[in-house]
Amino acid sequence: MNSTIARKYTISAVIAGAMVAAIAASVVWASDGRSVAAGATTASESMSVTSPSLVFGTPAGVDITIAGYGGSLQWTVKTPSGKVVASGSDPSAPTATLRPQVPSSGLYVLDATDQNGEVTTNFLVTGPAPSTPDPFFSVATHWGKQSFATTTWPLAKTLPLVTALGFSQVRDETSWASVEPNRDSYTIPDFSSSLSAATQQSGLHMMLVAAYGDPRAYPEDMKDAMSPPTSQDARDGYVKYINTALDANPRIDEVEVWNEFNRPKRNTSSCQSGACYAALVQAVSQGVKAAHPTVQIVAGDTAGTPISWFQQFIDAGGLSYADAISTHGYSKDTGTLRESITHLDDLIKQHNGGVSKPIIVSEDGLTNAPAAPTDSNVSRVDTQQQAASGLVKIFVTLKSIPAVSQVVWYDALDDGTNATDPESDYGLFRQPTPSISAFEPKLAAAAASELIRQLSGYSLTSATTPAPAVSEFLFNGPDGSTRRVLWKDAPFAAKDSAATSVPVTAGGGDRTTVTAVSGEKIRDLPAGASTLDVGTQPIYVDESPSAG
């Protein structure tokens, strides 16, 4: 091992805790994911942020337009810790273009005030694209869903947001009924053709969720759109639908068979067992592989990780027709998530000669719809700090399980603005509002962008517990640098803010930096012994050999 990597580096915790306290004191994060300056005045009814995008590639590229204000406009830009990095005024009502000089990539909070009130928005500077695209990091999108494509998911405006965060893989759909509206009549709808063109142009790879039923074309086999095909004719039609979608979009490299087949809400037929599902997977594998041999067949896509259901699937021979196994990982904490995925991997190895098959966690995410009951959903959290922290914990935890080949965050955008509906609030970006024209990045969007860039080109070396209830994951870079991710173990929705102190010894010949999930630099560590306060919000400790 490189001597830089091998030197003593014992981690412990006070520095980050001070930063966390500063964040809590200086910036209030609203439950809907928007930042609000402490002591904020009344929201303006006329002033708005009219910029077409609030995501910028470089600090020098930040360009934000404020319209509809009266009198003099006063504005400040803060980091998530509350540090003011830019401020100014503009008397030229009613429109101003702001180009604040921010110091680096990361999430920022712009607060603009006029004589009538204020408007506040987040904006994100992503920095350079990841050096190495990593298909492990994927995100769910709804560009291929007709009802969303024309309303809440405009492709031209939102695809650049996904690629800007650093995602190179998405999970999307084109429904069977839209491709085969009448039996034996196959076509690609316009919105799906647009998606195909956009993925090819952007370089995105795509997993196709092959769902749902087609009762109009096969009324004798399916009672509604949630009924999977069970007859030979209907299964043949299902295979032809998938092949038609693959012919139209060469960027699809994975096909997931149905969605939550084990869940009665997503499967209203009497064919819900793992054995019944195995017959469908066999038909898809044989029919799709004949026409598209390199496409990966992904089986499972279960609600939760039902081991007994997977046992039925395996006993019926389904495992031999699957290139990968998928499941949905929604859970209350990383311990529960790790346990369920490990059990699934153990089951697969028992029936596959001791060898794992790739496991894809094809949905995982956290919602904090502000008016939704807190106990109605295991993935419900109370704040956007919790959602952003949970995102990092989920991806990093699953990256430490060798069998897991891909994780899909659900999802890229909020599906709506209903504060009482948890399904509306899983996104990394908020929907536009009358006061903010663009899709506004949440703290979780910044966390995704920073995580993908932090781990780009790095390989996991170890996962340890350096102190009670503290998790540490060590990644090594090709240049001899190390990158550590640390957090205090707790449920995603935990309200406990107490930190655990962990000692750190940094090498004298290295540059060691501590960074928050938002991308904000906390501080440089001096050579020798220090301490870090490790709380429930993850931190990055980056250690690079000094030049010379």
Disulfide bonds with the S-S distance in Angstrom:
Cys271-Cys276 1.43
